[in-house]
Structure formats: structure tokens, C-alpha cells
């Protein structure tokens, strides 16, 4: 039993000596993950904005295709939507 306790103590000591290196490795991995999260967060906003503009342009294009530009009641909204489509594009 003394031998088993001694062996366990030796193994625990070896593990204790390796822990700082493992901790440093884990911290490095965490830093890399945090950097990648920042990069992803940094890209998601502009990508969402581009998608939003695309959706607006797509909706405007659909409306412009079915609207009659010669209808006097729709002329001002038609021109406004053409302008918004140009801005979006």
C-alpha cells in the first residue's frame, strides 16, 4: 500500500509540473479564439448591412417592375423608389 501511495504521489508531482505548460497552452488557445471572435464580429456587421441593402434593392426592383411609371398617382413614389434603388446599388 505504501508503494501505491508513493507511486500516486510521484504521478501527482509529474502532473503538477506539467500543469503550468498546459495552462499556458490553453490560455494561448483562448486568446486565439477571442481574436477570431473579434474578427467574426467585425465582419458580421458589414455583411449584414450588405445583405440588408441587397434585400431593399431586390424589393424595390420588384416594385418597379410591376409599377406603371405613367400612372400620375405613382409617379412621385416611382421616382423616389428609383432613386433609392440607385443609392442601394
N, C-alpha and C positions, 0 to 999 in steps of 0.2 A: 504494500500500500504506500509506503514511503517513496518507493521508486516511482510509482504512478503520479504521486503528488509532485515529486521533483521534476518529472517529465512535463507535467502540465505547467508547472512554474516556468520551465525553460521555454515552452511553446508560447506562453503568455508574454514572456520577456521579448521573444523574437517578434511577436505581433506588435507589441508596444513600440519596438524600434522601427517597424515598418509603417506605423500609423502616420507619422509626420509626412512621409513621402506620399502616401495615399491621400492624405488631406490636401496636400499641395496640388496633386493631380486633379482631385475633384474640384478644387477652387478654380483651377485653370479651365476646366470644362464648363463650370458655372459662368465664368467670365465670358467665354466664347458664346454660350447660349444667350447671355444677356446682350452681347453685341449683335448677335443675329436677330434677336427680338427687336432691338432698336432699328436695325436695317429694315426688317419686315414692316414695323410700324411706320417707318419713314417712307416706305414705298406704297403702303396701302392707301394712304390719304390721296395722293395724286392719282393713283389708279382708279379709285372710287370717283374722283372728280371727272376723269376722262370718261368713265362709264356713264356717269350722270349726263354729261354733255352729249354723248352718243345717243342716249335714250331721248333726250329733248329733241335733238336733231331728227331722230327717227320719227318721233310723234309729229313734229312739225311737217316733215316731208309727207307723211301720210295725209295730214290735214290739207296740205297744199295741193296734193294730187286730186283730192275729191272736191275741193272748194272751187267755185266758179269766180275767177277774178273779174268778170264783167258784171257781177251782181253788185249793185251800188251799196247795199247794206253790208256786204262783206269786203268791200274794197279796202277800208282802213285796217280792219283786222288782218286781211290778207297781206297787205304791205308790212304791217308790224311783224307778222309771223315770218315773212320772207327775210326781213331784217334780222330777226332772232336766229333764223336758220343760218344766215351768213355769218353772224357772230359766233354761233356754236361751231360751225365748220372751221 
